[in-house]
Amino acid sequence: MPRLSVFSIFCVVVVFLFGSSAWANQDSRTIRNDGGGNVNEYLVDLSFAILSGEKIQIDGWCASACTLYLASTETCVTPNARLGFHAPRGGTDAENKEAARVIAARLPATLSAWYLKYGAELDGNRFVALTGAQIVDMGAANYCT
């Protein structure tokens, strides 16, 4: 966890101090088919999106680390959104449990509790999915307008 925090903070500081045209020019992004990936990389991208005020619209499949975008207040979902959750994989058991805690800590509170109960214990090959409507009903995001 300390390396993740230091690395993430470093990236945020670099963008804040020097800016980045790659992120600064993005007003919005639409996610339609994102199966996730490395949690650290998504956390860095999430930091850039939050710093730049980028609006993120989830309008399709968003799974695994992609669900971290729900940590931004600028993220909305459409009725077509489907979000897939599972336990992190690729590290030791201890590293994967820590990654699950990192994910849960960044999700909106009601979704975090749900994730820890229903998603964080699934092996990395199985997903439990929520629709955009379920995410909105939980108060974890708003519908896109």
Buried (B, 14 or more C-beta within 10 A) or exposed (E): EEEBEEEBEEBBEEBEEEEBEEBBEBEEBEBEEBEBEEBBEBBBBBBBBBBBEBBBBBBBBBBBBBBBBBBBEBBBBBEEBBBBBBBBEEEEEEEBBBBBBBBBEBBBEEBBEBBBEEBBEBEEEEBBBBBBEBBBEBEBBEEBE
